[in-house]
Amino acid sequence: VSKERITETAHYLDTLTKPPGSLGRLEEIAKQLAGITDQGVPQVSPPGILVFAGDHGIVEEGVSAFPQEVTVQMIRNFLDGGAAINVFARQIGASLQVVDVGAAGEIDDDRLVTKKIAAGTANFLKTDAMTEAQMEAAILAGAESANTMIARGIKCLIVGEMGIGNTTAASALVAVLTGCSVEQTVGHGTGISAEKKLHKSRIIEEAIRLRDPNPDNPLNVLKKLGGYEIAAISGAILAAAQAGIPVIMDGFICTSGAMAAVRLNPYIKDYLFAGHVSQEPGHKMALEDIGAAPLLDLGLKLGEGTGAALAFPVLEAAARMRSEMATFDEASVTNK
Amino acid sequence: VSKERITETAHYLDTLTKPPGSLGRLEEIAKQLAGITDQGVPQVSPPGILVFAGDHGIVEEGVSAFPQEVTVQMIRNFLDGGAAINVFARQIGASLQVVDVGAAGEIDDDRLVTKKIAAGTANFLKTDAMTEAQMEAAILAGAESANTMIARGIKCLIVGEMGIGNTTAASALVAVLTGCSVEQTVGHGTGISAEKKLHKSRIIEEAIRLRDPNPDNPLNVLKKLGGYEIAAISGAILAAAQAGIPVIMDGFICTSGAMAAVRLNPYIKDYLFAGHVSQEPGHKMALEDIGAAPLLDLGLKLGEGTGAALAFPVLEAAARMRSEMATFDEASVTNK
């Protein structure tokens, strides 16, 4: 990011008709956007949303509230415009692209971008979730998807996901990468019972013991315990940062993918905004670990990119504040 | 509010393609909107913003960071479209009306609605801020302003204010109405020093002692320590609730006006959304007192209606979620 643009923006914001600092985090966001984009007057519209979909072998172990078939059913719902993320995408004027990087079923629909690496990851209780080559292919698929959207002119990337079982993978990743206990990173997902949650924790603990990932090597952790959509998110974030495009992360799963990207390159965190903090307990740990403060706290636990899309208007407001407000001089207002 | 509509909406939301409750506060908002509007499919667009402006005699005591002339200068800035609230109004497609209920100076501009009660309140360290008749006129001016906007078709009312010295009035009101100490309700306003803040607290304490308001009578408190814009906000809120129109409160000053309205009629609180929690410490007290949880926490301390306007997209998202999302049946998605 450009430190000069940040300093220049900080000075400019104090000339606007408001007490210094009175727009709080909006002022911080405006500075960060200037730094990321290296633009004096950064824009975030139009935004683009990438929803990466993948299935998880670990669902065999009975860790999820919904059956695996829901991943493909929800992909169809996204394509037909009926899911929550579609509603919020229309509200903010975002283009939305669904990318199948690893759904277990086949979808024949030309509105879907198919970059399928495999029909779901392997059950990571029994073997690594992905091979090294598969993981790399998923990261590349994410990066390509982001670059395509960026080439089409989006000014802000919103990342989301769909994948039955993916809070299990994210809990495992976040536990290993942060050093937290599994119990601290496991939540109720889309609605499992207390008993099933305990089972989910035990499965993850056993899997971590058996896979024995190297916590200092994010790619090793991703390969052993991750998911195709999670690896794709890491890749999309790396590509957006490379292009100077701000990224809004969604919830727990997205943030686990972002963590892997940040471990690969710590500067990536300067390009990230945390859309919200979800009900999944591990999300807070992951956000703290990468030093990202959430913009919203609305008790969401849906995924798809919904929390990030809901937070987009805050970034839009920060950008407009920078470009549209009058200065004390322009408005002939007395500065104290 | 309609309890039937709330129950009906609660059932409907569980048929939508998302785990039950996974949209968190958005689901609560959708239910509340259905109750307020008595509509199965409530709408909040287009929104309308009322910015009430008034001056405060108490500024003679040196309680504010900016000189009194800034109230009139900022009214001109609002009319010219250069203030923060103008920027955020354009972003959300809101009509914006500035209403002069008590500015100290004259503004000759036909874009301004003039319902001036007096050229600023009296210095409440020396006498009551307003007479009974003035206070009633200000409440009526607020109600009329809201009713005019509602007649023009707005579906959600955003209330904001401008008035140098008005955090002093709000701190006094909130201290008396909640029973908190003045020290707990006084903050740095638009940017005073620690020393000046102590002075501000002492002035307020002394004024409360001298005016001796009746904490059980909100109109008595408002008359003795309030402001024209604050009384107008109370009136606007009462009118909007009467018309079944949801209201988004802005910050500390708005919430002090809302408190008076809620004390007059406790059912009013069901019509209110707290846009955000500001940096002024008394705001949190006031919100807790009326049982309103803020939608945003962005460290704002500007007023004008900015925090409420920034929160509007959350209400819009809740309304769209209710009206646009597909059900499990419609989308052929397996419900657990």
Interface residues (C-beta under 8 A of the other chain):
Chain A: L16 T17 K18 P19 P20 G21 S22 L23 G24 R25 L26 A65 F66 P67 E69 V70 Q73 M74 R76 N77 D80 G82 A83 A84 N86 V87 F88 R90 Q91 I92 T190 G191 Q279 L295 L296 D297 L298 G299 L300 K301 L302 T306 L310 P313 V314 E316 A317 R320 M321 E324 M325 A326 E330 A331 S332 V333 T334 K336
Chain B: L16 T17 K18 P19 P20 G21 S22 L23 G24 R25 L26 A65 F66 P67 E69 V70 Q73 M74 R76 N77 D80 G82 A83 A84 N86 V87 F88 R90 Q91 I92 T190 G191 Q279 L295 L296 D297 L298 G299 L300 K301 L302 T306 L310 P313 V314 E316 A317 R320 M321 E324 M325 A326 E330 A331 S332 V333 T334 K336
